[in-house]
Amino acid sequence: MNVMEKTLSHITMLGTGSAMCTRCYNTCFYLKTPRGGMLTDGGGGNGIFGQLDRAGINVADIRHIMVTHVHTDHLLGIIWLIRRISPMQHKGKHRGTVNIYCHEGVKQALETMCQIMIPEKILAALGNTIVLREVSDGETLDIDDMKVTFFDIGSTKLKQFGYRATLPDGQQVVCLGDEPYTPAAEPWARGADWLLHEAFCLYRDRDRFRPYEKHHSTALDAGMIARELGVKNLVLYHTEDTHLDTRRDSYTLEAGREFKGRVYVPDDLETIELTL
């Protein structure tokens, strides 16, 4: 594999905000590799279409989607994608099967919500050209040119899965979902080249945003976890949105008090090149 192929893998952050954010979209992102890609979560509504459009990602090219858990800020955008992709497939504008990877609880929620919200003729695609692919803890699948292992993050609130993706060049990208790290994720996260970790707020603002009551972390906590796990790069997302103009600097500085690797605090629609 040549150097050019290595630089083609990247993450586009479609949204970086937590559930109640209005100044940025809810957290979701697209992991792109030289010969494939996978969308992770869909945000909380049809705003996913605008984010994909602004990012230059064609809905017709989306073949793989991972849904971490059933919260509205992650799940509802997936309902809208099913609503759009099904007619596209019928008209020949989206060719091939779309696989939606999720645990049993997410699968049940999607099936129920689609039956209630989506017209019957569009719903016919579900189970045919749009497949809800239930995955189990520790299961590894070949997804285009990646090997992806899905795992239970050990949530203290609601069952949630993360994953470890091995890229074509061997790099390991680990998504820990939107809750604090637990030891259950240690076998999958240790030594990762890229760790995607939520940071609900700054530690200095913990009394204002109450992250621990809401089962979330601070930027300082994320930095401590990245250091303990020996990862190379830390990506922070799922934040509050009260000071987006200074978020990058303040979150980077706070995480950097504990973690000496590279810290990324992306804005919506920002692309992170996954280089060695």
Secondary structure, 3 states (H helix, E strand, C coil): CCHHHHHCCEEEEEECECCCCCCCCECEEEEEECCEEEEECCCCCCHHHHHHHHHCCCHHHCCEEECCCCCHHHHHHHHHHHHHHHHHHHCCCCCCCEEEEECHHHHHHHHHHHHHHCCHHHHCCECCCEEEEECCCCCEEEECCEEEEEEECCCCCCCCEEEEEECCCCCEEEECCCCCCCHHHHHHHCCCCEEEEECCECHHHHHHHCCCCCCCCEHHHHHHHHHHHCCCEEEEECECCCCHHHHHHHHHHHHCCCCCCEEECCCCCCEEECCC
